[in-house]
Amino acid sequence: MTAHDLGARHLCRGVVTHPLGLHCEVADPGRALDGATTTSSFLDGLHRAVERGATFLDTADSYGCGHSERLIGRFLRQDPDLPLQLSSKVGQSRGTAPHAYAGRHIQHQLDQTLENLYVEQLDLYTLDSFDFGRRDRYLGNAIDVMRTLREVESIKAIGMRGPYARYGASPEEWAAQGERFLHLFRLIKPDVVWTPFNAFTPAVLIEGEDLFSFTARHGVGLVLAAPLAHGVLSGKATAWASSPRSVAPRLPRLMSCFTEGVEEALGALRRHFGEAPGTLTRVALRSSLQRGNQCVVVVGFSNEEQVEENYSCLGGPLTEHELGIVDDIYAQLRSCLQKAAARTSVQELSV
């Protein structure tokens, strides 16, 4: 990486964007918990991010039952000429259809997403689940519909999820997810892979390569989400408590089991990189941004102060030596997580 590594990146066909984007997820107002992101703080955060140069906004039809998309649409109606790239997902909400990927449901969801976002085209549309029905009965339909949407230019690029499993999953579970991903990747032939990536994400091998080398070899872009692990890696250890959806339902229980390990790891990072405000955030974001030039990182936020910290703390690239330090410390965190997961599993079995 060079000193100019925060310039525009080519994610995929027709999508060139600032490498640090926003993960836009707001709870349905009727179901919001105390501490959840409010409409005003979300819109203020969007304004600040765009002022800071953000161009890539990532959301999904399932976030807040479409509320997140509608808020972005409200923001865009104020200035429809902003040069933004919009990403959304399908596959978690099935409505009254027999399956989220059945028949014309994908088309229906896209039509609603475009209306919610106040746009005529999506830059990236991602299949947000590996569940294509029993024996993948809806997989062929999903592939055909997505390719047609790209051909008629309703979307610019097709995305699919990367390998994913619960926090603390066993190596065997992750290996199985890697095999499932490879099978679907060969059939879907996506332009982009969307995947959570942070210190707690195991290094799953795909055909003997990590996901970064694998996608680079195939000319596929990567969107990396949750780089701060819901605030844990920025030192805000209770940030997961106000998460608008249960993206990591086991994380709160696991956190209570290995809080000491987290504090130890964050302390080691502070000793290496300093105590200045935003240092931990910088380390987490930089270690994601520097994984490859085909990577775009999307970071969540709850207010404009958080956005300001994320964009102002980046500084220059980490050196190879510094990246090695980060990787070693994050590996220790994953080891702690695995041990905590094993302990909670034993406890659950004994209840």
Secondary structure as UniProt FT lines:
FT   TURN            3..6
FT   STRAND          9..12
FT   TURN            13..14
FT   STRAND          15..17
FT   STRAND          20..23
FT   TURN            29..31
FT   TURN            34..35
FT   HELIX           39..51
FT   TURN            52..53
FT   STRAND          56..58
FT   TURN            61..62
FT   HELIX           63..66
FT   HELIX           67..78
FT   TURN            80..81
FT   STRAND          85..90
FT   TURN            95..96
FT   TURN            100..101
FT   TURN            103..104
FT   HELIX           105..117
FT   STRAND          122..127
FT   HELIX           134..136
FT   TURN            137..138
FT   HELIX           139..151
FT   TURN            152..153
FT   STRAND          155..161
FT   TURN            167..168
FT   HELIX           171..188
FT   STRAND          192..196
FT   TURN            199..200
FT   TURN            207..208
FT   HELIX           211..217
FT   TURN            218..219
FT   STRAND          221..225
FT   TURN            227..231
FT   HELIX           232..234
FT   TURN            237..238
FT   HELIX           239..242
FT   TURN            249..250
FT   HELIX           251..273
FT   TURN            277..278
FT   HELIX           279..289
FT   TURN            290..291
FT   TURN            293..294
FT   STRAND          295..299
FT   HELIX           304..312
FT   HELIX           320..350
//
